[in-house]
């Protein structure tokens, strides 16, 4: 580290320290970052610039391993044989990879010496990475198809066209996406074996579904707040702007903890106001009397609402479990949530255990502990900073078969 910094050589490292198995960003691994900050603190006269980078791609090559780990299987140890075996993946066409550079983080000596510098700066880097992310064509297709895994080609084209237009309106689309049409995106996905087409019906097999869930998870934060706004507008008894904003503010600490959202809570009201204007311009929202808002019947509305619903389900499972049974040990909480997730999987007939992934649950628990939304006392967990009426609202907003389990 001393040699690299003394020579003023640029170098790269992966802040997550490993590959995400869900598509979501992992918490920052602080070892190398701490070494870098400690070294910089000894040379305050030299400026340090951290440049976060977002890397996105159309397909995940090891989808079989991804499915097994989602269903609770341990990760296989890497070996020389597995490394040699992976070379055959190089023969596959895996689509396009994209690299986006975020706003650089220029560090002053006062920022580095303040404690705990590594945790704070690590979170800032992750927020900048997610903030510069854009929706790729593959991610848009994933969001559209996972809403309704079986569609005829004409319906899929219409739904995808509407979501593509919405992403453009919200400035959430990659540069390459602006030049594409829905028909282009579907044709490319068929070419890469991401879809199954039979008699004009588009379907997904287990591997295709899992791959799309990964792609959607990695990009859903781009449309997270618009999706929640549309869901609350549709399902609140009184969809007044103040009521919608209040509910989003209640859940925002959870969202910011998991998705490393860049918006400061103090600026959230202004952000929601600007976003509401964009939703109106995209024809997804229309004004009713006295600051009440109504969702339109555009296909993108229901697609985004169901995406937001899936996010609420994960939170509701964990929070509802702790509300119903406070004082659970960590492994007990994980196991209980996993059982509920498996019950939901059986009810929906979904091929992937989305809400029962142990790693995702443990990651969410870690984040909630870090932000003190839940606290641990003598190895027992309980809710801390969460308003009591948030869980009640969640149960009211979710489908009956989900609310009955939480």
Number of C-alpha atoms within 10 A of each C-alpha: 12 11 8 10 16 12 9 12 8 9 9 9 8 13 20 15 14 10 11 16 18 22 17 22 20 21 20 21 16 17 11 15 19 18 14 17 20 15 16 23 18 11 14 15 10 14 12 21 11 16 15 22 21 17 11 20 16 20 23 15 15 12 18 13 14 20 23 15 19 21 17 14 13 10 11 10 6 8 9 8 8 11 10 9 10 12 10 9 11 9 7 10 12 16 14 12 11 13 11 15 14 19 15 14 15 11 17 16 17 11 16 22 16 10 10 11 17 24 16 14 21 18 18 17 24 23 21 22 23 23 19 17 23 24 26 25 26 24 24 24 27 26 24 27 23 18 14 12 15 15 17 14 18 13 14 22 20 15 22 27 22 20 24 25 17 22 22 17 16 18 13 19 21 17 12 10 20 14 8 13 15 22 16 12 19 21 12 16 19 13 12 15 15 24 23 15 15 10 7 11 14 20 19 20 12 14 18 17 23 25 23 28 20 22 27 25 19 21 24 24 23 22 18 18 20 21 23 22 25 27 23 24 22 19 13 15 11 14 21 19 17 13 16 21 17 13 18 20 16 14 17 18 19 18 19 18 20 21 23 24 24 17 13 11 13 9 9 15 16 10 14 18 12 11 16 20 14 18 20 16 14 20 17 22 22 16 11 12 8 8 11 16 21 17 22 16 11 15 17 26 24 21 20 24 22 20 22 22 18 14 16 19 23 19 19 25 23 20 23 22 20 20 16 9 12 15 19 17 16 15 11 13 23 21 15 18 26 22 14 19 22 20 17 20 17 12 11 10 10 13 15 19 23 22 25 25 22 21 16 21 21 15 15 18 20 16 20 20 18 12 15 15 19 19 18 16 9 7 10 14 21 20 20 14 13 16 12 11 10 16 20 13 14 20 19 14 20 19 12 10 11 18 17 9 15 20
